[in-house]
Amino acid sequence: MVGGKAIGRDVHFYNFAEPDKALGGLILNPSVTGKNFLSMLGILIVASAPPARPL
């Protein structure tokens, strides 16, 4: 991530091939539920197989 944008974020996303470079992140707060977080990951991660169970 560029510059100080990562400051304050407590959840960070990384590319496995380049673990030293953060792709993004978010500030976790009570409004981010498990369902919301998994939905965000569904937008970030493109999978070739359908999910094992519906969200």
OpenMM code with the backbone's topology and positions (N, CA, C; nanometers):
from openmm import Vec3, app, unit

residues = "MET VAL GLY GLY LYS ALA ILE GLY ARG ASP VAL HIS PHE TYR ASN PHE ALA GLU PRO ASP LYS ALA LEU GLY GLY LEU ILE LEU ASN PRO SER VAL THR GLY LYS ASN PHE LEU SER MET LEU GLY ILE LEU ILE VAL ALA SER ALA PRO PRO ALA ARG PRO LEU".split()
positions = [
    Vec3(0.0832, -0.1174, 0.0000),
    Vec3(0.0000, 0.0000, 0.0000),
    Vec3(0.0878, 0.1239, 0.0000),
    Vec3(0.0381, 0.2291, -0.0528),
    Vec3(0.1169, 0.3499, -0.0707),
    Vec3(0.1253, 0.4301, 0.0592),
    Vec3(0.2447, 0.4724, 0.0925),
    Vec3(0.2661, 0.5639, 0.2034),
    Vec3(0.2030, 0.5223, 0.3338),
    Vec3(0.1371, 0.6202, 0.3986),
    Vec3(0.0795, 0.5979, 0.5296),
    Vec3(-0.0642, 0.5505, 0.5277),
    Vec3(-0.1145, 0.5065, 0.4140),
    Vec3(-0.2537, 0.4622, 0.4076),
    Vec3(-0.2811, 0.3421, 0.4967),
    Vec3(-0.1798, 0.2626, 0.5255),
    Vec3(-0.1988, 0.1428, 0.6073),
    Vec3(-0.2044, 0.1745, 0.7564),
    Vec3(-0.1677, 0.2961, 0.7942),
    Vec3(-0.1679, 0.3327, 0.9360),
    Vec3(-0.3112, 0.3283, 0.9886),
    Vec3(-0.3294, 0.2597, 1.0984),
    Vec3(-0.4618, 0.2495, 1.1589),
    Vec3(-0.5398, 0.1277, 1.1159),
    Vec3(-0.5023, 0.0670, 1.0058),
    Vec3(-0.5719, -0.0530, 0.9599),
    Vec3(-0.5215, -0.1727, 1.0381),
    Vec3(-0.6144, -0.2569, 1.0806),
    Vec3(-0.5730, -0.3733, 1.1583),
    Vec3(-0.5976, -0.5050, 1.0861),
    Vec3(-0.6525, -0.4989, 0.9655),
    Vec3(-0.6654, -0.6174, 0.8797),
    Vec3(-0.5986, -0.5816, 0.7480),
    Vec3(-0.5036, -0.6631, 0.7044),
    Vec3(-0.4284, -0.6347, 0.5824),
    Vec3(-0.4367, -0.7538, 0.4878),
    Vec3(-0.4403, -0.7259, 0.3570),
    Vec3(-0.4443, -0.8289, 0.2543),
    Vec3(-0.3115, -0.8293, 0.1802),
    Vec3(-0.2572, -0.9498, 0.1584),
    Vec3(-0.1282, -0.9646, 0.0908),
    Vec3(-0.1395, -1.0636, -0.0236),
    Vec3(-0.0562, -1.0440, -0.1249),
    Vec3(-0.0419, -1.1403, -0.2332),
    Vec3(0.0569, -1.2462, -0.1857),
    Vec3(0.0186, -1.3726, -0.1946),
    Vec3(0.1044, -1.4816, -0.1485),
    Vec3(0.2395, -1.4794, -0.2196),
    Vec3(0.2409, -1.4416, -0.3472),
    Vec3(0.3655, -1.4398, -0.4245),
    Vec3(0.4580, -1.3254, -0.3820),
    Vec3(0.4016, -1.2186, -0.3250),
    Vec3(0.4803, -1.1039, -0.2792),
    Vec3(0.4366, -1.0660, -0.1373),
    Vec3(0.4757, -1.1453, -0.0382),
    Vec3(0.4252, -1.1229, 0.0976),
    Vec3(0.4704, -0.9928, 0.1637),
    Vec3(0.5685, -0.9252, 0.1063),
    Vec3(0.6139, -0.7992, 0.1650),
    Vec3(0.5346, -0.6788, 0.1150),
    Vec3(0.4444, -0.6992, 0.0178),
    Vec3(0.3647, -0.5900, -0.0378),
    Vec3(0.2178, -0.6092, -0.0008),
    Vec3(0.1657, -0.5177, 0.0803),
    Vec3(0.0242, -0.5233, 0.1177),
    Vec3(-0.0608, -0.4745, 0.0009),
    Vec3(-0.1689, -0.5466, -0.0298),
    Vec3(-0.2601, -0.5072, -0.1365),
    Vec3(-0.3665, -0.4101, -0.0867),
    Vec3(-0.4036, -0.4237, 0.0376),
    Vec3(-0.5072, -0.3385, 0.0942),
    Vec3(-0.5376, -0.3804, 0.2360),
    Vec3(-0.6412, -0.3213, 0.2903),
    Vec3(-0.6789, -0.3555, 0.4257),
    Vec3(-0.8008, -0.2779, 0.4695),
    Vec3(-0.8369, -0.2957, 0.5950),
    Vec3(-0.9505, -0.2235, 0.6499),
    Vec3(-0.9340, -0.2067, 0.7996),
    Vec3(-1.0099, -0.1119, 0.8521),
    Vec3(-1.0144, -0.0922, 0.9962),
    Vec3(-1.1319, -0.1739, 1.0466),
    Vec3(-1.1014, -0.2726, 1.1273),
    Vec3(-1.2051, -0.3605, 1.1792),
    Vec3(-1.2798, -0.2899, 1.2912),
    Vec3(-1.4126, -0.2896, 1.2824),
    Vec3(-1.4953, -0.2311, 1.3874),
    Vec3(-1.6187, -0.3186, 1.4063),
    Vec3(-1.6997, -0.2927, 1.5081),
    Vec3(-1.8142, -0.3811, 1.5357),
    Vec3(-1.9154, -0.3938, 1.4217),
    Vec3(-1.9181, -0.2983, 1.3286),
    Vec3(-2.0141, -0.3088, 1.2186),
    Vec3(-1.9700, -0.4088, 1.1115),
    Vec3(-1.8443, -0.4518, 1.1148),
    Vec3(-1.7957, -0.5525, 1.0197),
    Vec3(-1.8216, -0.6901, 1.0803),
    Vec3(-1.9244, -0.7556, 1.0298),
    Vec3(-1.9585, -0.8891, 1.0789),
    Vec3(-1.8815, -0.9941, 1.0000),
    Vec3(-1.8867, -1.1165, 1.0474),
    Vec3(-1.8228, -1.2260, 0.9751),
    Vec3(-1.8789, -1.2399, 0.8350),
    Vec3(-2.0101, -1.2234, 0.8213),
    Vec3(-2.0740, -1.2335, 0.6898),
    Vec3(-2.0266, -1.1209, 0.5975),
    Vec3(-2.0172, -0.9986, 0.6509),
    Vec3(-1.9671, -0.8860, 0.5710),
    Vec3(-1.8238, -0.9104, 0.5256),
    Vec3(-1.7411, -0.9581, 0.6181),
    Vec3(-1.6004, -0.9815, 0.5867),
    Vec3(-1.5854, -1.0881, 0.4787),
    Vec3(-1.6604, -1.1976, 0.4898),
    Vec3(-1.6539, -1.3022, 0.3873),
    Vec3(-1.7044, -1.2511, 0.2533),
    Vec3(-1.8027, -1.1635, 0.2551),
    Vec3(-1.8512, -1.1029, 0.1312),
    Vec3(-1.7417, -1.0174, 0.0671),
    Vec3(-1.6684, -0.9408, 0.1482),
    Vec3(-1.5562, -0.8610, 0.0964),
    Vec3(-1.4500, -0.9508, 0.0354),
    Vec3(-1.4203, -1.0614, 0.1017),
    Vec3(-1.3211, -1.1542, 0.0478),
    Vec3(-1.3691, -1.2142, -0.0837),
    Vec3(-1.4993, -1.2375, -0.0966),
    Vec3(-1.5548, -1.2897, -0.2212),
    Vec3(-1.5346, -1.1940, -0.3371),
    Vec3(-1.5297, -1.0649, -0.3081),
    Vec3(-1.5042, -0.9645, -0.4115),
    Vec3(-1.3561, -0.9631, -0.4475),
    Vec3(-1.2697, -0.9819, -0.3485),
    Vec3(-1.1252, -0.9764, -0.3704),
    Vec3(-1.0673, -1.1025, -0.4310),
    Vec3(-1.1254, -1.2174, -0.3960),
    Vec3(-1.0701, -1.3461, -0.4368),
    Vec3(-1.1565, -1.4062, -0.5468),
    Vec3(-1.0959, -1.4399, -0.6579),
    Vec3(-1.1663, -1.5056, -0.7674),
    Vec3(-1.1341, -1.6542, -0.7593),
    Vec3(-1.2361, -1.7337, -0.7337),
    Vec3(-1.2170, -1.8783, -0.7196),
    Vec3(-1.2767, -1.9495, -0.8398),
    Vec3(-1.2160, -2.0608, -0.8789),
    Vec3(-1.2660, -2.1355, -0.9941),
    Vec3(-1.3758, -2.2336, -0.9552),
    Vec3(-1.3936, -2.2582, -0.8265),
    Vec3(-1.4964, -2.3514, -0.7799),
    Vec3(-1.5997, -2.2753, -0.6971),
    Vec3(-1.7240, -2.3227, -0.6942),
    Vec3(-1.8254, -2.2565, -0.6117),
    Vec3(-1.7933, -2.2749, -0.4631),
    Vec3(-1.8463, -2.1881, -0.3771),
    Vec3(-1.8194, -2.2042, -0.2341),
    Vec3(-1.8760, -2.3349, -0.1811),
    Vec3(-1.8137, -2.3872, -0.0778),
    Vec3(-1.8562, -2.5144, -0.0193),
    Vec3(-1.9951, -2.5044, 0.0415),
    Vec3(-2.0277, -2.3885, 0.0961),
    Vec3(-2.1602, -2.3673, 0.1535),
    Vec3(-2.1995, -2.2221, 0.1297),
    Vec3(-2.3279, -2.1944, 0.1169),
    Vec3(-2.3698, -2.0559, 0.0928),
    Vec3(-2.3432, -1.9680, 0.2142),
    Vec3(-2.3224, -1.8394, 0.1887),
    Vec3(-2.2977, -1.7445, 0.2984),
    Vec3(-2.4246, -1.7127, 0.3709),
] * unit.nanometer
topology = app.Topology()
chain = topology.addChain("A")
for resn in residues:
    res = topology.addResidue(resn, chain)
    for name in ("N", "CA", "C"):
        topology.addAtom(name, app.Element.getBySymbol(name[0]), res)
